[in-house]
Amino acid sequence: MQFLLLSWALRWVQAGNHYRTCRAYRKAKLCYEKAAQGQERVGTPYGGAKLLEQAAQMALKEGAPASDVAGFYQQCRALYAEAGR
C-alpha cells in the first residue's frame, strides 16, 4: 500500500513541476498540496513539509492572500516538528 501512495505522490510532484514550468501557479500549488498529503499518509512528515513549502511558494507567485501563505508555513512548521527538525 505504501508503494502505491508513494507512486501517487510522485505523480502529483511531477504534475506540479510541469505546471510550475508553464507558470500555472494555482494548479502547481494544488498538485504540491496533494503530494504533501500523500507523503503524510505514508509517514514521511519531512517530505510533506518540503512539498508544502513549494505550495507556499506557488501561492506567493499567484498572488494569494498572506493568510493563505502563512497557513502553508504553519503546516510546514508542524510537520518539521513532527519529523524532529
C-alpha positions in Angstrom: 0.0 0.0 0.0 2.8 2.4 0.8 4.3 1.9 -2.7 1.1 3.0 -4.2 0.9 6.1 -2.1 4.5 7.0 -2.9 3.8 6.5 -6.6 0.7 8.6 -6.3 2.7 11.4 -4.5 5.4 11.3 -7.1 2.9 11.8 -9.9 1.5 14.8 -8.2 5.0 16.2 -7.8 5.7 15.7 -11.5 2.5 17.4 -12.4 3.3 20.3 -10.1 6.7 20.7 -11.7 5.1 20.8 -15.1 2.5 23.4 -14.1 5.2 25.5 -12.4 7.2 25.4 -15.6 4.2 26.5 -17.6 3.5 29.3 -15.0 0.2 27.8 -14.0 0.9 28.5 -10.3 -2.6 27.7 -8.9 -2.6 24.3 -10.5 1.0 23.7 -9.3 0.0 24.7 -5.8 -2.8 22.2 -5.7 -0.5 19.4 -7.0 2.1 20.1 -4.4 -0.7 20.0 -1.7 -1.9 16.6 -2.9 1.7 15.3 -3.0 2.2 16.6 0.6 -0.9 14.7 1.7 0.5 11.5 0.2 3.8 12.0 2.0 2.0 12.5 5.3 -0.1 9.3 4.7 3.0 7.3 4.1 4.5 8.6 7.3 7.2 10.9 6.0 6.4 14.3 7.5 9.7 15.9 6.4 8.8 15.2 2.7 5.4 16.6 3.3 6.8 19.7 4.8 9.1 20.3 1.8 6.2 19.9 -0.6 4.1 22.3 1.4 6.9 24.8 1.2 6.7 24.6 -2.6 3.0 25.0 -2.4 3.5 28.2 -0.3 5.9 29.5 -3.0 3.4 28.9 -5.7 0.7 30.7 -3.6 3.0 33.7 -3.3 3.6 33.7 -7.1 -0.1 33.5 -7.8 -0.8 36.4 -5.5 -2.7 34.6 -2.8 -3.6 36.4 0.4 -0.9 36.5 3.0 -3.1 34.5 5.4 -3.1 31.6 3.0 0.6 31.6 2.6 1.1 31.8 6.3 -1.2 28.8 6.7 1.0 26.8 4.5 4.1 27.7 6.5 2.3 26.9 9.8 1.6 23.5 8.4 5.2 23.1 7.4 6.3 24.1 10.9 4.1 21.5 12.4 5.4 18.8 10.1 9.0 19.7 10.7 8.4 19.5 14.4 6.8 16.1 13.9 9.9 15.0 11.9 12.2 16.3 14.7 13.8 19.1 12.6 
